[in-house]
Amino acid sequence: MSGGVSTDTSRLASSDNLDAAGKRFEAIFTGMMLKSMRAAKLGDGLFDSKASEQFRDMQDQQLAQAMAAHAPIGIGRAMTEFLARNASLAPAAEGSSTP
């Protein structure tokens, strides 16, 4: 491991792992998008509090997971396809190099 980035790509061989990673990435991305939309509000509401903000954040997290599972944007699938394509090319590229 160099620079904090793992070079172990053995887990990429499983399409189930790639699909799960794509869904998690989609949920995280959607959650960040919702959080940034909430931060762009124009003013404070009359009944806003830290407790209501915390529950709204939890609701947004669940909403992001549901959106990723049922109505994905497509960024998770694009990432999954990119990783699958690169994982299948990596062994061929390593084997074809000449010393």
PLY file of the C-alpha trace (Angstrom):
ply
format ascii 1.0
element vertex 99
property float x
property float y
property float z
element edge 98
property int vertex1
property int vertex2
end_header
0.00 0.00 0.00
1.50 3.31 -1.03
0.05 6.70 -0.28
-2.98 5.27 1.51
-4.42 3.72 -1.65
-4.79 -0.04 -1.75
-3.60 -1.83 -4.87
-5.47 -5.03 -3.99
-8.09 -5.46 -6.71
-9.10 -9.05 -5.90
-12.45 -7.90 -4.49
-13.30 -6.36 -7.86
-13.57 -9.84 -9.38
-17.02 -10.29 -7.86
-19.81 -8.53 -9.72
-21.92 -8.62 -6.54
-19.26 -6.60 -4.71
-19.11 -4.11 -7.56
-22.90 -3.75 -7.65
-23.06 -3.23 -3.88
-20.27 -0.64 -4.05
-22.07 1.14 -6.88
-25.30 1.33 -4.87
-23.46 2.60 -1.78
-21.63 5.20 -3.88
-24.94 6.28 -5.44
-26.49 6.66 -1.96
-23.52 8.66 -0.66
-23.52 10.92 -3.71
-27.28 11.50 -3.50
-26.99 12.19 0.24
-24.29 14.77 -0.34
-26.44 16.38 -3.02
-29.44 16.58 -0.65
-27.25 17.97 2.14
-25.89 20.67 -0.12
-29.42 21.54 -1.25
-30.48 21.89 2.40
-27.47 24.12 3.13
-28.52 26.51 0.36
-31.65 27.64 2.20
-32.40 31.35 2.19
-33.33 31.76 5.86
-34.10 30.04 9.12
-37.56 28.74 9.75
-39.61 29.81 12.73
-39.47 26.40 14.40
-35.98 25.25 13.36
-33.86 23.60 16.03
-30.85 21.30 16.25
-33.17 18.36 16.96
-35.32 18.96 13.88
-32.15 19.44 11.82
-30.78 16.11 13.08
-34.00 14.27 12.22
-34.11 15.95 8.81
-30.53 14.76 8.18
-31.52 11.20 9.14
-34.56 11.43 6.87
-32.39 12.69 4.01
-29.98 9.78 4.54
-32.83 7.27 4.30
-34.25 9.11 1.29
-30.85 8.98 -0.43
-30.61 5.21 0.16
-34.13 4.69 -1.17
-33.42 6.85 -4.21
-30.22 4.93 -4.93
-32.05 1.61 -4.70
-35.23 2.49 -6.64
-34.51 5.51 -8.85
-30.76 5.78 -9.32
-29.17 8.75 -11.04
-26.73 6.44 -12.81
-23.44 7.57 -11.34
-23.10 4.35 -9.32
-23.61 2.21 -12.40
-21.11 4.30 -14.36
-18.55 3.82 -11.59
-19.26 0.07 -11.47
-18.85 -0.29 -15.24
-15.62 1.73 -15.16
-14.16 -0.43 -12.38
-15.25 -3.66 -14.07
-13.71 -2.57 -17.36
-10.43 -1.56 -15.69
-10.30 -4.72 -13.56
-10.62 -6.91 -16.67
-7.91 -4.92 -18.47
-5.43 -4.84 -15.57
-4.26 -8.50 -15.72
-3.83 -8.35 -19.52
-1.79 -5.17 -19.29
0.46 -6.64 -16.58
1.03 -9.88 -18.50
1.89 -8.18 -21.79
4.68 -5.97 -20.43
8.19 -6.89 -21.47
11.09 -6.64 -18.99
0 1
1 2
2 3
3 4
4 5
5 6
6 7
7 8
8 9
9 10
10 11
11 12
12 13
13 14
14 15
15 16
16 17
17 18
18 19
19 20
20 21
21 22
22 23
23 24
24 25
25 26
26 27
27 28
28 29
29 30
30 31
31 32
32 33
33 34
34 35
35 36
36 37
37 38
38 39
39 40
40 41
41 42
42 43
43 44
44 45
45 46
46 47
47 48
48 49
49 50
50 51
51 52
52 53
53 54
54 55
55 56
56 57
57 58
58 59
59 60
60 61
61 62
62 63
63 64
64 65
65 66
66 67
67 68
68 69
69 70
70 71
71 72
72 73
73 74
74 75
75 76
76 77
77 78
78 79
79 80
80 81
81 82
82 83
83 84
84 85
85 86
86 87
87 88
88 89
89 90
90 91
91 92
92 93
93 94
94 95
95 96
96 97
97 98
